[in-house]
Amino acid sequence: GTREVEVRGRDPTGETVAEGFFGDSAESVLENYRMTRLEQCPICVLGNYRKQSGLPVYDISLFLPLAGATAEIAFILVYSYQSFDIP
C-alpha cells in the first residue's frame, strides 16, 4: 500500500477502479479486469509509466481470478510491483 501511494501520489482507497487506476487509461485497466474474468485465467501486464513528479516507473501487475461458491469468477486479486529502475 505504501508504495502504491508513493507511485500514484495519492491514496486510492475507497475509489472504484475507474477512479483510482494506475496505467495508460481507465479503459485499458478495466480491459485487464474484463479479460481476466472472460478468460478465467491469470494475466500479467507490464508497463512503463511516469509518477506525477515525472519520474519513470516500471510496473508489473498480476491479475488473479478467484472463483466464488458457484465456480464463476467472483473476485479479481491484483498484485502489482513497481520499480523506479526501468529495465
VEXGU-157205 format. One record per atom (N, C-alpha, C, O, CB): residue number from 1; atom name; x, y, z. Coordinates in steps of 0.1 Angstrom, whole numbers, plus 5000, padded with zeros to 4 digits. Glycine has a CB too. Example, Ala and Ser with C-alpha at 12.3 -4.5 7.8 and 13.67 -1.06 7.14 Angstrom:
BEGIN
NODE    nr   atom   east   north     up
NODE     1      N   5132    4943   5078
NODE     1     CA   5123    4955   5078
NODE     1      C   5132    4967   5078
NODE     1      O   5142    4967   5085
NODE     1     CB   5113    4955   5090
NODE     2      N   5128    4978   5071
NODE     2     CA   5137    4989   5071
NODE     2      C   5129    5000   5079
NODE     2      O   5134    5011   5080
NODE     2     CB   5141    4994   5057
This chain:
BEGIN
NODE    nr   atom   east   north     up
NODE     1      N   5008    4988   5000
NODE     1     CA   5000    5000   5000
NODE     1      C   5008    5013   5000
NODE     1      O   5005    5022   4993
NODE     1     CB   4991    5000   5012
NODE     2      N   5019    5013   5008
NODE     2     CA   5027    5025   5009
NODE     2      C   5033    5028   4995
NODE     2      O   5034    5040   4992
NODE     2     CB   5038    5023   5019
NODE     3      N   5039    5018   4988
NODE     3     CA   5045    5021   4975
NODE     3      C   5035    5025   4965
NODE     3      O   5037    5034   4957
NODE     3     CB   5052    5009   4970
NODE     4      N   5023    5020   4966
NODE     4     CA   5012    5024   4957
NODE     4      C   5009    5038   4958
NODE     4      O   5007    5046   4949
NODE     4     CB   4999    5015   4959
NODE     5      N   5008    5043   4971
NODE     5     CA   5005    5057   4974
NODE     5      C   5017    5066   4968
NODE     5      O   5014    5076   4963
NODE     5     CB   5003    5059   4989
NODE     6      N   5029    5061   4971
NODE     6     CA   5040    5069   4966
NODE     6      C   5040    5070   4951
NODE     6      O   5043    5081   4946
NODE     6     CB   5054    5062   4971
NODE     7      N   5038    5059   4944
NODE     7     CA   5038    5060   4929
NODE     7      C   5026    5068   4923
NODE     7      O   5028    5076   4914
NODE     7     CB   5037    5045   4923
NODE     8      N   5014    5067   4929
NODE     8     CA   5003    5074   4924
NODE     8      C   5003    5089   4929
NODE     8      O   4997    5097   4922
NODE     8     CB   4990    5067   4929
NODE     9      N   5009    5091   4940
NODE     9     CA   5009    5105   4945
NODE     9      C   4996    5107   4954
NODE     9      O   4994    5119   4958
NODE     9     CB   5009    5115   4934
NODE    10      N   4989    5097   4956
NODE    10     CA   4977    5098   4964
NODE    10      C   4972    5084   4968
NODE    10      O   4977    5074   4963
NODE    10     CB   4965    5105   4957
NODE    11      N   4963    5083   4978
NODE    11     CA   4958    5070   4983
NODE    11      C   4944    5067   4976
NODE    11      O   4935    5075   4977
NODE    11     CB   4956    5070   4998
NODE    12      N   4943    5056   4968
NODE    12     CA   4931    5053   4960
NODE    12      C   4921    5046   4968
NODE    12      O   4911    5041   4963
NODE    12     CB   4935    5046   4948
NODE    13      N   4923    5043   4981
NODE    13     CA   4914    5035   4990
NODE    13      C   4900    5041   4989
NODE    13      O   4898    5053   4990
NODE    13     CB   4919    5035   5004
NODE    14      N   4890    5032   4986
NODE    14     CA   4876    5036   4986
NODE    14      C   4872    5041   4972
NODE    14      O   4860    5043   4970
NODE    14     CB   4874    5047   4995
NODE    15      N   4881    5042   4962
NODE    15     CA   4877    5046   4949
NODE    15      C   4874    5034   4940
NODE    15      O   4879    5023   4943
NODE    15     CB   4889    5054   4942
NODE    16      N   4867    5036   4930
NODE    16     CA   4865    5025   4920
NODE    16      C   4877    5023   4912
NODE    16      O   4886    5032   4912
NODE    16     CB   4852    5028   4911
NODE    17      N   4878    5012   4904
NODE    17     CA   4890    5010   4896
NODE    17      C   4891    5022   4886
NODE    17      O   4902    5027   4883
NODE    17     CB   4889    4997   4888
NODE    18      N   4880    5026   4880
NODE    18     CA   4880    5037   4870
NODE    18      C   4885    5050   4876
NODE    18      O   4890    5059   4869
NODE    18     CB   4866    5039   4865
NODE    19      N   4883    5052   4889
NODE    19     CA   4887    5064   4896
NODE    19      C   4902    5064   4900
NODE    19      O   4909    5073   4899
NODE    19     CB   4878    5067   4908
NODE    20      N   4906    5052   4906
NODE    20     CA   4919    5051   4912
NODE    20      C   4929    5043   4904
NODE    20      O   4939    5039   4910
NODE    20     CB   4917    5045   4925
NODE    21      N   4927    5041   4891
NODE    21     CA   4936    5032   4883
NODE    21      C   4950    5038   4882
NODE    21      O   4952    5050   4884
NODE    21     CB   4930    5030   4869
NODE    22      N   4959    5030   4879
NODE    22     CA   4973    5034   4876
NODE    22      C   4976    5027   4863
NODE    22      O   4978    5015   4863
NODE    22     CB   4983    5030   4888
NODE    23      N   4978    5034   4852
NODE    23     CA   4980    5028   4839
NODE    23      C   4978    5039   4829
NODE    23      O   4977    5051   4831
NODE    23     CB   4971    5016   4837
NODE    24      N   4978    5034   4816
NODE    24     CA   4976    5043   4805
NODE    24      C   4963    5050   4805
NODE    24      O   4962    5062   4803
NODE    24     CB   4978    5035   4792
NODE    25      N   4952    5043   4808
NODE    25     CA   4939    5049   4808
NODE    25      C   4930    5040   4816
NODE    25      O   4933    5028   4819
NODE    25     CB   4933    5051   4794
NODE    26      N   4919    5045   4821
NODE    26     CA   4909    5037   4828
NODE    26      C   4904    5026   4819
NODE    26      O   4902    5015   4824
NODE    26     CB   4897    5046   4833
NODE    27      N   4902    5029   4806
NODE    27     CA   4897    5019   4797
NODE    27      C   4906    5007   4796
NODE    27      O   4902    4995   4796
NODE    27     CB   4894    5025   4783
NODE    28      N   4919    5010   4795
NODE    28     CA   4929    4999   4794
NODE    28      C   4930    4990   4806
NODE    28      O   4932    4978   4806
NODE    28     CB   4943    5004   4790
NODE    29      N   4929    4997   4818
NODE    29     CA   4930    4990   4830
NODE    29      C   4917    4981   4832
NODE    29      O   4918    4970   4836
NODE    29     CB   4931    4999   4842
NODE    30      N   4905    4987   4829
NODE    30     CA   4893    4979   4830
NODE    30      C   4893    4967   4821
NODE    30      O   4887    4957   4823
NODE    30     CB   4881    4988   4827
NODE    31      N   4899    4969   4809
NODE    31     CA   4900    4958   4799
NODE    31      C   4908    4946   4805
NODE    31      O   4905    4935   4803
NODE    31     CB   4907    4963   4786
NODE    32      N   4919    4949   4814
NODE    32     CA   4926    4938   4820
NODE    32      C   4917    4930   4830
NODE    32      O   4918    4918   4830
NODE    32     CB   4938    4944   4828
NODE    33      N   4908    4937   4837
NODE    33     CA   4899    4930   4845
NODE    33      C   4889    4922   4837
NODE    33      O   4886    4910   4840
NODE    33     CB   4891    4940   4854
NODE    34      N   4884    4928   4826
NODE    34     CA   4875    4921   4818
NODE    34      C   4881    4908   4812
NODE    34      O   4874    4898   4812
NODE    34     CB   4870    4930   4806
NODE    35      N   4893    4909   4807
NODE    35     CA   4900    4898   4801
NODE    35      C   4902    4887   4811
NODE    35      O   4901    4875   4808
NODE    35     CB   4913    4902   4794
NODE    36      N   4906    4891   4823
NODE    36     CA   4908    4881   4834
NODE    36      C   4896    4873   4837
NODE    36      O   4896    4861   4839
NODE    36     CB   4914    4888   4847
NODE    37      N   4884    4881   4837
NODE    37     CA   4871    4874   4840
NODE    37      C   4867    4865   4829
NODE    37      O   4863    4854   4831
NODE    37     CB   4861    4885   4843
NODE    38      N   4868    4870   4816
NODE    38     CA   4864    4862   4805
NODE    38      C   4872    4850   4802
NODE    38      O   4867    4839   4800
NODE    38     CB   4864    4871   4793
NODE    39      N   4886    4851   4803
NODE    39     CA   4895    4840   4801
NODE    39      C   4896    4831   4813
NODE    39      O   4900    4819   4811
NODE    39     CB   4909    4846   4797
NODE    40      N   4892    4835   4824
NODE    40     CA   4892    4828   4837
NODE    40      C   4906    4822   4839
NODE    40      O   4908    4811   4844
NODE    40     CB   4882    4816   4836
NODE    41      N   4916    4831   4837
NODE    41     CA   4930    4827   4840
NODE    41      C   4938    4840   4844
NODE    41      O   4934    4851   4840
NODE    41     CB   4937    4820   4828
NODE    42      N   4949    4838   4851
NODE    42     CA   4957    4850   4854
NODE    42      C   4963    4857   4842
NODE    42      O   4965    4850   4832
NODE    42     CB   4968    4846   4863
NODE    43      N   4964    4870   4843
NODE    43     CA   4971    4877   4832
NODE    43      C   4982    4886   4839
NODE    43      O   4980    4890   4850
NODE    43     CB   4962    4885   4823
NODE    44      N   4993    4888   4832
NODE    44     CA   5003    4897   4837
NODE    44      C   5005    4908   4827
NODE    44      O   5006    4906   4815
NODE    44     CB   5017    4889   4839
NODE    45      N   5005    4920   4833
NODE    45     CA   5006    4932   4824
NODE    45      C   5019    4940   4829
NODE    45      O   5021    4943   4840
NODE    45     CB   4994    4942   4826
NODE    46      N   5027    4943   4819
NODE    46     CA   5039    4951   4821
NODE    46      C   5037    4965   4815
NODE    46      O   5032    4967   4805
NODE    46     CB   5052    4944   4814
NODE    47      N   5042    4975   4823
NODE    47     CA   5040    4989   4818
NODE    47      C   5051    4998   4822
NODE    47      O   5057    4996   4833
NODE    47     CB   5027    4994   4822
NODE    48      N   5054    5008   4814
NODE    48     CA   5063    5019   4818
NODE    48      C   5054    5031   4819
NODE    48      O   5047    5035   4809
NODE    48     CB   5074    5021   4807
NODE    49      N   5055    5038   4830
NODE    49     CA   5046    5049   4833
NODE    49      C   5055    5060   4839
NODE    49      O   5067    5059   4840
NODE    49     CB   5035    5046   4843
NODE    50      N   5048    5071   4843
NODE    50     CA   5055    5082   4850
NODE    50      C   5047    5085   4862
NODE    50      O   5035    5086   4862
NODE    50     CB   5057    5094   4841
NODE    51      N   5055    5088   4873
NODE    51     CA   5049    5093   4885
NODE    51      C   5044    5107   4882
NODE    51      O   5048    5113   4872
NODE    51     CB   5059    5093   4897
NODE    52      N   5036    5113   4891
NODE    52     CA   5031    5126   4889
NODE    52      C   5043    5136   4889
NODE    52      O   5042    5147   4883
NODE    52     CB   5022    5130   4901
NODE    53      N   5054    5132   4896
NODE    53     CA   5066    5141   4896
NODE    53      C   5074    5140   4883
NODE    53      O   5083    5148   4880
NODE    53     CB   5075    5137   4907
NODE    54      N   5070    5130   4874
NODE    54     CA   5077    5129   4861
NODE    54      C   5087    5118   4861
NODE    54      O   5092    5114   4850
NODE    54     CB   5083    5142   4857
NODE    55      N   5090    5112   4873
NODE    55     CA   5100    5101   4873
NODE    55      C   5094    5088   4867
NODE    55      O   5082    5086   4869
NODE    55     CB   5104    5099   4888
NODE    56      N   5102    5081   4860
NODE    56     CA   5097    5068   4854
NODE    56      C   5095    5057   4864
NODE    56      O   5101    5057   4874
NODE    56     CB   5107    5063   4843
NODE    57      N   5085    5049   4861
NODE    57     CA   5081    5038   4869
NODE    57      C   5079    5026   4860
NODE    57      O   5071    5027   4850
NODE    57     CB   5068    5041   4878
NODE    58      N   5085    5015   4864
NODE    58     CA   5082    5002   4857
NODE    58      C   5073    4994   4865
NODE    58      O   5076    4992   4877
NODE    58     CB   5096    4994   4854
NODE    59      N   5061    4990   4860
NODE    59     CA   5051    4983   4867
NODE    59      C   5048    4969   4862
NODE    59      O   5047    4968   4850
NODE    59     CB   5038    4992   4867
NODE    60      N   5047    4960   4871
NODE    60     CA   5043    4946   4867
NODE    60      C   5030    4944   4876
NODE    60      O   5031    4944   4888
NODE    60     CB   5054    4935   4870
NODE    61      N   5019    4941   4869
NODE    61     CA   5007    4938   4876
NODE    61      C   5002    4924   4872
NODE    61      O   5001    4920   4860
NODE    61     CB   4996    4948   4873
NODE    62      N   4999    4916   4882
NODE    62     CA   4993    4902   4880
NODE    62      C   4979    4902   4885
NODE    62      O   4976    4905   4896
NODE    62     CB   5002    4892   4888
NODE    63      N   4970    4899   4875
NODE    63     CA   4956    4898   4878
NODE    63      C   4952    4884   4880
NODE    63      O   4954    4875   4871
NODE    63     CB   4947    4904   4866
NODE    64      N   4947    4880   4892
NODE    64     CA   4944    4867   4896
NODE    64      C   4929    4865   4898
NODE    64      O   4923    4871   4907
NODE    64     CB   4951    4862   4908
NODE    65      N   4922    4857   4889
NODE    65     CA   4908    4855   4891
NODE    65      C   4905    4845   4903
NODE    65      O   4912    4835   4904
NODE    65     CB   4901    4849   4878
NODE    66      N   4895    4848   4911
NODE    66     CA   4892    4840   4922
NODE    66      C   4877    4836   4921
NODE    66      O   4868    4845   4919
NODE    66     CB   4894    4847   4936
NODE    67      N   4874    4823   4921
NODE    67     CA   4861    4818   4920
NODE    67      C   4853    4819   4933
NODE    67      O   4859    4817   4944
NODE    67     CB   4861    4804   4914
NODE    68      N   4840    4821   4931
NODE    68     CA   4831    4821   4943
NODE    68      C   4825    4807   4945
NODE    68      O   4830    4797   4939
NODE    68     CB   4820    4832   4942
NODE    69      N   4814    4806   4952
NODE    69     CA   4808    4794   4955
NODE    69      C   4802    4787   4943
NODE    69      O   4801    4775   4942
NODE    69     CB   4797    4796   4965
NODE    70      N   4798    4795   4933
NODE    70     CA   4792    4789   4921
NODE    70      C   4803    4786   4910
NODE    70      O   4799    4782   4899
NODE    70     CB   4782    4799   4915
NODE    71      N   4815    4787   4913
NODE    71     CA   4827    4785   4904
NODE    71      C   4828    4795   4894
NODE    71      O   4838    4794   4885
NODE    71     CB   4825    4771   4897
NODE    72      N   4820    4806   4894
NODE    72     CA   4822    4817   4885
NODE    72      C   4832    4827   4891
NODE    72      O   4833    4827   4904
NODE    72     CB   4808    4824   4881
NODE    73      N   4838    4835   4883
NODE    73     CA   4848    4844   4889
NODE    73      C   4840    4855   4897
NODE    73      O   4832    4862   4892
NODE    73     CB   4856    4851   4877
NODE    74      N   4843    4855   4910
NODE    74     CA   4837    4864   4919
NODE    74      C   4845    4876   4923
NODE    74      O   4840    4887   4926
NODE    74     CB   4832    4857   4931
NODE    75      N   4858    4874   4922
NODE    75     CA   4868    4885   4926
NODE    75      C   4880    4884   4917
NODE    75      O   4883    4874   4911
NODE    75     CB   4872    4883   4941
NODE    76      N   4887    4895   4916
NODE    76     CA   4900    4895   4909
NODE    76      C   4910    4902   4919
NODE    76      O   4908    4914   4922
NODE    76     CB   4899    4903   4895
NODE    77      N   4920    4895   4923
NODE    77     CA   4930    4900   4931
NODE    77      C   4941    4905   4922
NODE    77      O   4946    4898   4913
NODE    77     CB   4935    4888   4941
NODE    78      N   4946    4917   4925
NODE    78     CA   4957    4923   4917
NODE    78      C   4969    4925   4926
NODE    78      O   4968    4932   4936
NODE    78     CB   4952    4936   4910
NODE    79      N   4980    4920   4922
NODE    79     CA   4992    4922   4929
NODE    79      C   5001    4930   4919
NODE    79      O   5003    4926   4907
NODE    79     CB   5000    4909   4933
NODE    80      N   5006    4942   4923
NODE    80     CA   5015    4949   4915
NODE    80      C   5028    4953   4922
NODE    80      O   5029    4954   4934
NODE    80     CB   5008    4962   4910
NODE    81      N   5038    4954   4914
NODE    81     CA   5052    4957   4918
NODE    81      C   5057    4968   4910
NODE    81      O   5056    4968   4897
NODE    81     CB   5061    4945   4918
NODE    82      N   5062    4979   4916
NODE    82     CA   5068    4990   4909
NODE    82      C   5082    4991   4912
NODE    82      O   5087    4989   4923
NODE    82     CB   5060    5003   4912
NODE    83      N   5090    4994   4901
NODE    83     CA   5104    4997   4903
NODE    83      C   5107    5010   4896
NODE    83      O   5101    5014   4886
NODE    83     CB   5113    4986   4896
NODE    84      N   5116    5018   4902
NODE    84     CA   5120    5030   4896
NODE    84      C   5132    5029   4887
NODE    84      O   5137    5039   4882
NODE    84     CB   5122    5040   4908
NODE    85      N   5137    5017   4886
NODE    85     CA   5148    5014   4877
NODE    85      C   5142    5007   4865
NODE    85      O   5141    4994   4865
NODE    85     CB   5159    5006   4884
NODE    86      N   5139    5014   4854
NODE    86     CA   5133    5008   4842
NODE    86      C   5143    5000   4835
NODE    86      O   5154    5005   4832
NODE    86     CB   5127    5019   4833
NODE    87      N   5140    4987   4832
NODE    87     CA   5150    4978   4826
NODE    87      C   5152    4982   4811
NODE    87      O   5160    4976   4804
NODE    87     CB   5145    4963   4826
